[in-house]
Every structure is written in structure tokens, then in C-alpha cells.
């Protein structure tokens, strides 16, 4: 009997969508509003918790049937402090000023919820990537902040855009900084993707 | 007096073109056939030499006028051995088999040749990025090799495509693995870009 499992990305982020497409996983997007509740201050645990809440909310929306739900959350951490998305341009300037010339960490947490018939399973993990920035002049910071690019991005920068000018290097998965640890995600999901009989994998 | 400097990318690689666009540098592409001559076996020196030969050949084609020529060359090194582009699919399979589950190095050498009036200047550098691969099954290797993606790529893989599935992480500049160390390139070229009065920078 031919079998079809739905793969659901529980995120509206165009960057996560692109990364999942890049690694050849066919999926649909389904997003649910989540009241985010965080019990930890440790970045790795925070992103795991938040990805779990997103995944649960979306699984709750799904009708019966086999499904793999993929949810993720990303934060930037600098010297123990968590940076989310900037509130406005001035806030973006402050974040960029604090990151310039230094090394920070990007954490992306992922939750995979798998349901097949009566069987359910869950995997939760996070990946950490260190990012080294070149120094930036005040003019470079203000010009980038004014471009509007920082506003929907944790830490106020997008590594995959013009900001690559200021990135000296990283340690870890690059795609984790973009918003989804594509390598780890594929390796963790592989067993469930392969049990699928569609022949896509 | 308004001044206009030509910026020339001496490479036909679509990936280098995309990276230069990404960091907001306006340029034209001009490629010259080069008889590659290498005097070193050290990867960092090899890519510097080859990028220099490409840059010189293209500067030689340019008429009078101010110009910045950017040339690059990329190789993959595994345990002291240099891997270029695979000759065919079977060769790609061998390269991928040797890289799977291990760490290798990607070297990109860059030469910048700058000419402004009577003044000329040159900068040559290379960046090294370590790349860690997950183990791969024989089926995964053969399937990727058969996709044709490896054939125009040093080391037989493209980190920016579906191959991201097998990349555990890197140490260094990600764009250096794609073919151009965008961050270092921008930092090195900045002084010359800024002396330009077009207001693009």
C-alpha cells in the first residue's frame, strides 16, 4: 500500500522555507499563533522550548494522518545576554554596535514531532554557531540599520545578505545562523523520511 | 570632477558573481584564457598564484582607465592532497567517498589589482575554511554524484545546494567555500572602493 506522510514546516520564515527546499525535503507550511512561555535563561534551552511550543501548536491543528512537524527558533547570544529581533532602527544600531568587532553565538533549536498511525515520536536539539564580526564604523552600522534588513532578524543582521561584508568567519553550521541547522536536521529526520515510501528520499 | 572606476570580476563562475552582488559591489565580468602555471604544492600558495595569473591576464585586456580587477581560485585539500574539479561521475564518487565523515580544508586565493591614473597596487591573500562532513552511505554518495552537481566544483560538492544535508559545520568563512571570501574581500578592497566618488559605497 502506497503511503503518504505530510511534512509540515511550522514557521513563516522565508529563510527557513528556502533552507528546507535547498536540502530537498518536500513540505507544506502551517503556522499557529503561540503564546511563548520560557522557563530558562540559557539560550540553548530557550530555543528548544520555543521550538517545542511551535511544533505542538501546529500538530494540534492537523487532522488525523501521518505527519512530521518541523519547528525552529533562533536567538543570538552575546556575553550571556540574549538578543532577539530589534524593536526599531535605533535598537538595531545598538545591537550592531555591541556585536561589531566581537564574537557572538547563534542558537537555533529544533523540534521534530513525528506521528505515524498510533506511533508518535519527538526529537529536540539545538545547534550553536559562533560568529566572528569585523569591526564596523559608525557609518557602516547606521547605513545597514537604515536599510531595514535588521528588523525581522535576531541580532539585527542577516548573514546571507549584504552583511556578509562584516563577517570574518564562523564556527559551526552556517545555515544554523540563517535559521535552520540543515545538516543536523537532515541527519536527525532521515530515519523518518526514509520510512516514507514515496521515493522522494 | 565625477570619477568612475571600473570594477571587473575576472571569473565566469556564477557563484562568485552572486557573492559579489550579495555584498553590494557593482561590477562587470571579463574573463581571459590563462595557461595555469603553478610553482608550489602548498594549497594556499597555489590559489594565490592562480588568482594572480587570472587577474593579470584580465588587466592586460583592459583599455586605459581606472580599474579594480578581482580574481579568485579555489581548491579543496584533504590530508595534504589537493582536489580540483572531478573529471567525471566516477571520479566524483571517489572524491566524495574520501571526504565523507572527515574534515577537509577549502582554500580560496584572491588577487586584487588596482589601477588609478599612474598609480597601481596589488593585494594577494587567501582564506582557509575547514569543513566537517557527516558520514555518507554509498547510496547517498552515488545519488549525489549522479545529480551532475559535482562536475564543475572543486572537491565534487556544492555547499550551497542540497549537499548541505551532509555538512556538520565549518570553521572560517562560509562564502570562501562557495568560492569567494566575501568578508575579507570587502575589508581588503574597501579603501579603494571608498576612494571612488560614485557614492555607491
Interface residues (C-beta under 8 A of the other chain):
Chain A: X19 X22 X23 X24 X129 X134 X159 X160 X161 X162 X164 X165 X166 X167 X168 X169 X170 X171 X172 X173 X174 X175 X182 X183 X184 X186 X187
Chain B: X19 X22 X23 X24 X129 X134 X159 X160 X161 X162 X164 X165 X166 X167 X168 X169 X170 X171 X172 X173 X174 X175 X182 X183 X184 X186 X187
